[in-house]
């Protein structure tokens, strides 16, 4: 436990110390996020804060685990690649196809070059399902999917950093209970620390944004540690653990796809129907909205820890109950409003 705390604290302090320096750099190079119609902020803010998160995580991972482990090299090098793509996107606003290509390349580096992939899933009736030829494409899909759901969650000050911290801590606790390999736990602790160290600078009113570089890196690292940790556990519903740990952005993304297609629009077309938009439209302040979403993430995290100790069928019941509760809540606040064309705003 002391080793995890050291890795967590080390990454936290490095991120906290580096973020103001990155902020100065962002201002000097003109990396400012200017408000647009969909923006919640009303004045230009420096971004590129994701560089501080990436460096803090990488320094802590190398210091506590070493460079020889393929997972470390994969996340540091692949994460560096995705940070570069994210930073370029922040500056130049790359097309969706180009951004997706960059995400796939970074995922392939992790999955193919460094072997960070899901080779099997637990069979609830005994044994394992071996994925064989499907291992690489499914692992790449998981990495790219998590990268995008975390990136889409970066809509309010402190939201993506806070949700990623909660998800990382959830995966850490599950890994500790399941006695996952020490390097996986240390990397997860370092990731939680890096995100939390950035949060004081990013919480409302934010002094700096993480940008696509930070949000995509957090998703990339979370996908990697979940592949090597919880997805390879012997838990009856192993896939459910990272899905619940990242439940808020996953559900919000799924609801957005259903809402947009239900309203006759393209599923990737931006709107103001996300959970944080709807909560603010209902009268919650910026901070209160973020805190509510933290609470929901924590509840989902506790659910993930709970199913990690259950056999398949009780875990499945919990998953279904949580999913139903999220659907009911989404209907109540208007996230699944199929008459919400008035909320549409284009990029």
Order of alpha helices (4+ residues) and beta strands (2+ residues): alpha-beta-beta-alpha-alpha-alpha-beta-beta-alpha-alpha-alpha-alpha-alpha-alpha-alpha-alpha-alpha
